[in-house]
Amino acid sequence: MSPNTNLNFEFLLFEGFSNMVLASALEPLRDVKMRGLNEGLNWQVSSLDGDRVTSSSGLNVMPDGQFDPTKTDRFLVLVAGYHVHEQITPDLLQKTRLAARNSSMILAVDAATWILASAGLLDGHKATIHWQELETFAEGFPKIEVSTARFVRSGRYITCGGASTALDMILSLIQEHFGAAAAFDASTMFIYDPGRQNEMGRGAVRLREQGSPKLLAALDVMAENIENPLTTFELAERSSLSERSLNRLFQRELGLTPGKYYRLFRLKRARTLAQDTQLSQEQIALRCGFASGVSLSRSFRAEFGVSIQEIRRT
C-alpha cells in the first residue's frame, strides 16, 4: 500500500457489544498508526442513532457520530454481541444493504454476522460467527456455507467470532496492507513475556499461517535477547539456521534483514518504556541493548522522527 493511500475504518457498535472484541479489532490499528506506517489510516466509532452504546459489561461508549449508510470508501466493522437478534429491524437491514453497496469492505465480528445474513448479503457466501451461535446460525441460513474457521473472507465480506478471532482477522488485514513486519509488531504490542507468549500461542505465534515456524522461532530468540542483542551469527545459531539461510528467510517473509528487524524490535521496546515508565534515557538504552543514551537517541529519532522527550510529552 502506498503511504499516501487512505484507509478508513468505521466501527458500528450495537447494544451489548463486547469490550474485548472491540479492543482486539481496534488496538492493532492504533499500533500501526502510532508508528507512522500510514498517515492515511483512520478510524471512527459510530452508533445507529449517534447516542451512547452500552457494552455487555455495562461500559458506556459515546460514539464519534451517527452511522451514515451512504458514506463511501470505508472498511465498515459491525460489532454486535448479546441481544443482536432483538436489534434487527427492517430499517437496519435496509441501511446495511445500502452501506454494503457503498463500503470497500464489510467486517462482521462476534454475533454481527446475523445482521449481514438477515440482510441477505451472505447468500452464496462462506461465513462464520461466534461458536455459541454456529449451530443455530447454520439452521437459520441454509444458503450460507457456515464455517468453523477463526475468520472467513468471502468477496468483500469478512466474518469472525469472538475477541481472539477478531485479532486474527485484523492482523491479517494489517499484513495485507502494511506488510508482515507490521503485523508481527502489532500482534506482540501488549505482551512482554516471550516464553509465556509462545506457550499460549499468542503474539507472533498467532500468525503461523503467515509466518513460517523457522521465522517465528528466530523472532522468539530476538524477544528473549533485548538487553544483550545477539549478532546475526549468534541469532542464526540459536535458531538452528545458517547465517545465509536466516538472511534469506527474513528477506523473503518480512522484506527486512534480521539486523534491521532486530533493531526495530528494540526501538519499539524503548518507545514503550519511554511512554510507560520514568526510566532515564540511559536506563532505557541499557534495557534495550544500546551502548549509551546518545546512541539510543540517534536511532530513535531516525526511526520515529521524534525524540524520546517529545514522545513523553505527547
Secondary structure, 3 states (H helix, E strand, C coil): CCCCCCEEEEEEECCCCCHHHHHHHHHHHHHHHHCCCCCCEEEEEEECCCCCEECCCCCEECCCEECCCCCCCCEEEEEECCCHHHHCCHHHHHHHHHHHHHCCEEEEEECCHHHHHHCCCCCCCEECCCHHHHHHHHHHCCCCEECCCCEEEECCEEEECCHHHHHHHHHHHHHHHHCHHHHHHHHCCCCCCHHHHHHHCCHHHHHCCCCCHHHHHHHHHHHHCCCCCCCHHHHHHHCCCCHHHHHHHHHHHCCCCHHHHHHHHHHHHHHHHHHHCCCCHHHHHHHCCCCCHHHHHHHHHHHHCCCHHHHHHC
